[in-house]
Amino acid sequence: MTISLEREAQILRYYHAEHWRMGTIAAQLGIHRSVVARVIAQAGLPRPSRRRRASGVKSG
């Protein structure tokens, strides 16, 4: 599947600037998740760091 440069830019913006997950981007744009993964991989940009969530279990 070939997608437009505009669509590629949209995918990269959602992923890197908005911090959307690949599945969310795919659902929003109506494309397969593998297409989103391919665009992100071809861009060669580092994956954004995700903050770890607290476990919610209090110690002590």
C-alpha positions, 0 to 999 in steps of 0.5 A: 500500500502506498500512502501520500507524503501528507499521510506520512507526515500526519502519522509521524506528527501523531507519533512523535509530537502527540505521543499517540500509540501506533494502534491509535493512529491506525484506527484514527486514519483507517489504515493497518497498524503495519503501515503505521509501523513501516512509516515510523521505521522508515523515518529513522527517528528514535522512538519517543521515551515513555514515562513509567507509570507508578504501580499504584501499590503503596509500600510500608 
